Amino acid sequence: MDDKLYIPMGIKPESEIFTGFGKKQLFEAMTGSLCGGGIAFFIWLVSRNLPVTVITVLASIIGSVMMTVKDQNNLSVVDQVRFMFRFTRGQKYYPYRYGDEWGIGL
């Protein structure tokens, strides 16, 4: 009997709109685009400069899509930043303090 373990590679847990971009990433990209649209609206209120506003809107849409698309390791920029914040919150600092453990009193 030949018992071999088969581990499938490259299986995605959800359907994708295009490679590395599913429904969850679409929601994240829309959220980023809306935030960028708010910033662009504020820029338009302050400067009344239409080309700068349009460029800001387009850059926010393109940037949010680029940051949410997953690469071949199934990680996006947003995921990596999220993992870094979780890692730094999980780190504890325990400074060393000498104690007279054996009662010698050096």
CORGI-V550337 format. One record per helix or strand of 3 or more residues. SS is the DSSP state (H for helix, E for strand). FROM is the first residue (numbers start at 0). TO is the last residue. If there is no record, write none. Layout:
# CORGI-V550337
ss=SS from=FROM to=TO
ss=SS from=FROM to=TO
This chain:
# CORGI-V550337
ss=E from=15 to=17
ss=H from=22 to=46
ss=H from=49 to=67
ss=H from=76 to=89
